[in-house]
């Protein structure tokens, strides 16, 4: 089971590097572009999970309201 995210757990959206920031030396995993895309993938996955959790919480609230 995925742990429930709290707002303070959310990572900030990574800032895409400008093209001039890349040295063009084929740095592999140390390249700022590669680092950005890895961080962006993590951020996007976390945002999707956050939305799923928020929707589930909203639906739980609706269910509780209907049974009261």
CNS distance restraints for C-alpha pairs under 8 A (distance, minus, plus):
assign (resid   4 and name CA) (resid  53 and name CA) 7.32 0.50 0.50
assign (resid   5 and name CA) (resid   9 and name CA) 6.07 0.50 0.50
assign (resid   5 and name CA) (resid  10 and name CA) 7.37 0.50 0.50
assign (resid   5 and name CA) (resid  50 and name CA) 6.60 0.50 0.50
assign (resid   5 and name CA) (resid  53 and name CA) 7.76 0.50 0.50
assign (resid   6 and name CA) (resid  10 and name CA) 7.04 0.50 0.50
assign (resid  10 and name CA) (resid  46 and name CA) 7.29 0.50 0.50
assign (resid  10 and name CA) (resid  47 and name CA) 7.90 0.50 0.50
assign (resid  11 and name CA) (resid  43 and name CA) 6.59 0.50 0.50
assign (resid  12 and name CA) (resid  43 and name CA) 7.57 0.50 0.50
assign (resid  13 and name CA) (resid  40 and name CA) 7.14 0.50 0.50
assign (resid  13 and name CA) (resid  43 and name CA) 6.30 0.50 0.50
assign (resid  14 and name CA) (resid  36 and name CA) 6.73 0.50 0.50
assign (resid  14 and name CA) (resid  39 and name CA) 6.54 0.50 0.50
assign (resid  14 and name CA) (resid  40 and name CA) 6.06 0.50 0.50
assign (resid  14 and name CA) (resid  43 and name CA) 7.57 0.50 0.50
assign (resid  15 and name CA) (resid  36 and name CA) 7.44 0.50 0.50
assign (resid  16 and name CA) (resid  33 and name CA) 7.70 0.50 0.50
assign (resid  16 and name CA) (resid  36 and name CA) 6.26 0.50 0.50
assign (resid  17 and name CA) (resid  21 and name CA) 6.34 0.50 0.50
assign (resid  17 and name CA) (resid  22 and name CA) 7.87 0.50 0.50
assign (resid  17 and name CA) (resid  32 and name CA) 6.94 0.50 0.50
assign (resid  17 and name CA) (resid  33 and name CA) 6.65 0.50 0.50
assign (resid  17 and name CA) (resid  36 and name CA) 7.30 0.50 0.50
assign (resid  18 and name CA) (resid  22 and name CA) 7.56 0.50 0.50
assign (resid  21 and name CA) (resid  32 and name CA) 7.81 0.50 0.50
assign (resid  22 and name CA) (resid  31 and name CA) 7.32 0.50 0.50
assign (resid  22 and name CA) (resid  32 and name CA) 6.61 0.50 0.50
assign (resid  22 and name CA) (resid  33 and name CA) 7.27 0.50 0.50
assign (resid  26 and name CA) (resid  31 and name CA) 7.11 0.50 0.50
assign (resid  27 and name CA) (resid  31 and name CA) 4.85 0.50 0.50
assign (resid  28 and name CA) (resid  34 and name CA) 7.24 0.50 0.50
assign (resid  29 and name CA) (resid  34 and name CA) 5.93 0.50 0.50
assign (resid  29 and name CA) (resid  35 and name CA) 6.71 0.50 0.50
assign (resid  30 and name CA) (resid  34 and name CA) 7.03 0.50 0.50
assign (resid  30 and name CA) (resid  35 and name CA) 6.72 0.50 0.50
assign (resid  31 and name CA) (resid  35 and name CA) 6.17 0.50 0.50
assign (resid  32 and name CA) (resid  36 and name CA) 5.98 0.50 0.50
assign (resid  33 and name CA) (resid  37 and name CA) 6.25 0.50 0.50
assign (resid  34 and name CA) (resid  38 and name CA) 6.22 0.50 0.50
assign (resid  35 and name CA) (resid  39 and name CA) 6.14 0.50 0.50
assign (resid  36 and name CA) (resid  40 and name CA) 5.90 0.50 0.50
assign (resid  37 and name CA) (resid  41 and name CA) 6.07 0.50 0.50
assign (resid  38 and name CA) (resid  42 and name CA) 6.42 0.50 0.50
assign (resid  39 and name CA) (resid  43 and name CA) 6.08 0.50 0.50
assign (resid  40 and name CA) (resid  44 and name CA) 6.00 0.50 0.50
assign (resid  41 and name CA) (resid  45 and name CA) 6.14 0.50 0.50
assign (resid  42 and name CA) (resid  46 and name CA) 6.14 0.50 0.50
assign (resid  43 and name CA) (resid  47 and name CA) 6.11 0.50 0.50
assign (resid  44 and name CA) (resid  48 and name CA) 6.20 0.50 0.50
assign (resid  45 and name CA) (resid  49 and name CA) 6.27 0.50 0.50
assign (resid  46 and name CA) (resid  50 and name CA) 6.05 0.50 0.50
assign (resid  47 and name CA) (resid  51 and name CA) 6.19 0.50 0.50
assign (resid  48 and name CA) (resid  52 and name CA) 6.30 0.50 0.50
assign (resid  49 and name CA) (resid  53 and name CA) 6.17 0.50 0.50
assign (resid  50 and name CA) (resid  54 and name CA) 6.07 0.50 0.50
assign (resid  51 and name CA) (resid  55 and name CA) 6.06 0.50 0.50
assign (resid  52 and name CA) (resid  56 and name CA) 6.12 0.50 0.50
assign (resid  53 and name CA) (resid  57 and name CA) 6.10 0.50 0.50
assign (resid  54 and name CA) (resid  58 and name CA) 6.11 0.50 0.50
assign (resid  55 and name CA) (resid  59 and name CA) 6.14 0.50 0.50
assign (resid  56 and name CA) (resid  60 and name CA) 6.09 0.50 0.50
assign (resid  57 and name CA) (resid  61 and name CA) 6.23 0.50 0.50
assign (resid  58 and name CA) (resid  62 and name CA) 6.41 0.50 0.50
assign (resid  59 and name CA) (resid  63 and name CA) 6.23 0.50 0.50
assign (resid  60 and name CA) (resid  64 and name CA) 6.21 0.50 0.50
assign (resid  61 and name CA) (resid  65 and name CA) 6.11 0.50 0.50
assign (resid  62 and name CA) (resid  66 and name CA) 6.18 0.50 0.50
assign (resid  63 and name CA) (resid  67 and name CA) 6.45 0.50 0.50
assign (resid  64 and name CA) (resid  68 and name CA) 6.35 0.50 0.50
